[in-house]
Amino acid sequence: MSIEEYGKVTKDFDLVNNNTYKVHSICNYYIEVSDVIKLTKLINYLKKENTKYLIIGNGSNIILPSQYNGIVIKPLFYDLEIDGEYLTVGSSYMINKLAMESIEHNLTGLEWASGIPGTIGASIYGNAGAYKDEISNYIEEIEVLENDKVKILKKNDIFFSYRETSLQKKDLIILKAKLKLSKGNKEESLAIVKDRLERRTASQPLNYPSAGSVFRNPEGLFAGKLIEDLGLKGKQIGGAQISEKHANFIINIGNATGEDIVNLIKLIITEVKKEYNIDLFLEQKIIN
Ligand SMILES: Cc1cc2nc3c(=O)[nH]c(=O)nc-3n(C[C@H](O)[C@H](O)[C@H](O)COP(=O)(O)OP(=O)(O)OC[C@H]3O[C@@H](n4cnc5c(N)ncnc54)[C@H](O)[C@@H]3O)c2cc1C
């Protein structure tokens, strides 16, 4: 293996600080890449070698296995340009930081994202959203690496729905995004952010490691309510627990493994199907 030439590499790396569940997950190699040409060459090399890889952002929407037999790639693209109402931002930039930065520039639109601890790249990939708003409402175009080529995808080239995009069905890496916000008022935006953060603190178990909501809400229903009504709050497998505060959160109460979390998810899916005949679908991604 000679991947050192593409970026900063660590062998047998523990991803415990690269995922918000804080589970230990050892990958064969972890590599940070800050150059598009090197990233392109690395992906080509890994494909040729038939080596499994995972692109990671802030690890706030994934459930990692105790052992990942592959290479974890962390792109480091942090450029930010603000030109009037337009933001051009590297995919590794945190969306909550971008929300605050845009407010500083008297721009409105991203207030809902102030409590989301993920990168803008992954937020576009999974169409992150909150409080009836979502990132797709602000996208003009994105730059991606796909099949060895850097391409621009216009918003209309991408299909967006609730926590889902056509990007997830493709083999691509988001490099950059151009967003359009609107002229706003800093004080009004900060008041909205304060309200949203207070609502999160009141309803979510933010003092424990988690990856946010586990399941998507079924049409017209709340996954958390379905799980709570089954009396499953507090249910524990290993170090993973269904939060007492919000039943659609699984928390790490100490030394949880990715496998504990997945087993708890399977239990919930089985119980919800048995009791209500409803299929729950994950918002988080299980990595194998
Ligand atoms: C406390 C808490 C609250 C949350 N609240 C919300 C919420 O309100 N709304 C919401 O939508 N989400 C929420 N989340 C979930 C999460 O923060 C978002 O889904 C976020 O967009 C994930 O970003 P990330 O960088 O951590 O992604 P990661 O978990 O690192 O990756 C997620 C997926 O994106 C892929 N990916 C990452 N970067 C790229 C890239 N550059 N190109 C292509 N694919 C890529 C990964 O391979 C993976 O499949 C919450 C999480 C937590 C912990």
The ligand as a Tripos MOL2 file, in Angstrom:
@<TRIPOS>MOLECULE
LIG
   53    58     1     0     0
SMALL
NO_CHARGES

@<TRIPOS>ATOM
      1 C1        -27.1650   16.3680   18.1420 C.3       1 LIG1
      2 C2        -27.4340   16.1820   16.6700 C.ar      1 LIG1
      3 C3        -28.4890   16.8510   16.0790 C.ar      1 LIG1
      4 C4        -28.7510   16.6840   14.7110 C.ar      1 LIG1
      5 N1        -29.7940   17.3780   14.1610 N.ar      1 LIG1
      6 C5        -30.0560   17.2280   12.8380 C.ar      1 LIG1
      7 C6        -31.1390   17.9440   12.2330 C.ar      1 LIG1
      8 O1        -31.8330   18.7240   12.8630 O.2       1 LIG1
      9 N2        -31.3680   17.7480   10.9170 N.ar      1 LIG1
     10 C7        -30.6040   16.9130   10.1610 C.ar      1 LIG1
     11 O2        -30.8640   16.7960    8.9470 O.2       1 LIG1
     12 N3        -29.5850   16.2180   10.7030 N.ar      1 LIG1
     13 C8        -29.2900   16.3500   12.0250 C.ar      1 LIG1
     14 N4        -28.2570   15.6440   12.5850 N.ar      1 LIG1
     15 C9        -27.5220   14.6580   11.7760 C.3       1 LIG1
     16 C10       -26.2490   15.1800   11.0890 C.3       1 LIG1
     17 O3        -25.6470   16.2410   11.8120 O.3       1 LIG1
     18 C11       -26.5130   15.6340    9.6470 C.3       1 LIG1
     19 O4        -27.0390   14.5600    8.9020 O.3       1 LIG1
     20 C12       -25.2450   16.1610    8.9690 C.3       1 LIG1
     21 O5        -25.5850   16.7110    7.7010 O.3       1 LIG1
     22 C13       -24.1890   15.0520    8.7590 C.3       1 LIG1
     23 O6        -22.9470   15.6630    8.4630 O.3       1 LIG1
     24 P1        -21.5610   14.9450    8.7520 P.3       1 LIG1
     25 O7        -20.5020   15.7660    8.1140 O.co2     1 LIG1
     26 O8        -21.3990   14.6440   10.1720 O.co2     1 LIG1
     27 O9        -21.7670   13.5830    7.9230 O.3       1 LIG1
     28 P2        -21.0930   12.1520    8.1520 P.3       1 LIG1
     29 O10       -21.8090   11.4470    9.2450 O.co2     1 LIG1
     30 O11       -19.6260   12.2670    8.2460 O.co2     1 LIG1
     31 O12       -21.4740   11.4560    6.7680 O.3       1 LIG1
     32 C14       -22.8320   11.2080    6.4340 C.3       1 LIG1
     33 C15       -22.8820   10.5990    5.0170 C.3       1 LIG1
     34 O13       -22.4330   11.5700    4.0820 O.3       1 LIG1
     35 C16       -21.3560   11.0380    3.2940 C.3       1 LIG1
     36 N5        -20.4510   12.1620    3.0080 N.ar      1 LIG1
     37 C17       -19.7750   12.9120    3.9000 C.ar      1 LIG1
     38 N6        -19.0990   13.9000    3.2800 N.ar      1 LIG1
     39 C18       -19.3440   13.7420    1.9440 C.ar      1 LIG1
     40 C19       -18.9180   14.4450    0.7690 C.ar      1 LIG1
     41 N7        -18.1100   15.5030    0.8290 N.pl3     1 LIG1
     42 N8        -19.3720   14.0080   -0.4250 N.ar      1 LIG1
     43 C20       -20.1890   12.9240   -0.5150 C.ar      1 LIG1
     44 N9        -20.6260   12.2260    0.5630 N.ar      1 LIG1
     45 C21       -20.2080   12.6370    1.7710 C.ar      1 LIG1
     46 C22       -20.7250    9.9700    4.1750 C.3       1 LIG1
     47 O14       -20.0250    9.0180    3.4210 O.3       1 LIG1
     48 C23       -21.9570    9.3890    4.8590 C.3       1 LIG1
     49 O15       -22.6050    8.4690    4.0080 O.3       1 LIG1
     50 C24       -27.9540   15.8060   13.9430 C.ar      1 LIG1
     51 C25       -26.8860   15.1270   14.5590 C.ar      1 LIG1
     52 C26       -26.6190   15.3220   15.8990 C.ar      1 LIG1
     53 C27       -25.4630   14.6080   16.5330 C.3       1 LIG1
@<TRIPOS>BOND
     1     1     2 1
     2     2     3 ar
     3     2    52 ar
     4     3     4 ar
     5     4     5 ar
     6     4    50 ar
     7     5     6 ar
     8     6     7 ar
     9     6    13 1
    10     7     8 2
    11     7     9 ar
    12     9    10 ar
    13    10    11 2
    14    10    12 ar
    15    12    13 ar
    16    13    14 ar
    17    14    15 1
    18    14    50 ar
    19    15    16 1
    20    16    17 1
    21    16    18 1
    22    18    19 1
    23    18    20 1
    24    20    21 1
    25    20    22 1
    26    22    23 1
    27    23    24 1
    28    24    25 2
    29    24    26 1
    30    24    27 1
    31    27    28 1
    32    28    29 2
    33    28    30 1
    34    28    31 1
    35    31    32 1
    36    32    33 1
    37    33    34 1
    38    33    48 1
    39    34    35 1
    40    35    36 1
    41    35    46 1
    42    36    37 ar
    43    36    45 ar
    44    37    38 ar
    45    38    39 ar
    46    39    40 ar
    47    39    45 ar
    48    40    41 1
    49    40    42 ar
    50    42    43 ar
    51    43    44 ar
    52    44    45 ar
    53    46    47 1
    54    46    48 1
    55    48    49 1
    56    50    51 ar
    57    51    52 ar
    58    52    53 1
@<TRIPOS>SUBSTRUCTURE
     1 LIG1         1 GROUP 0 **** ****
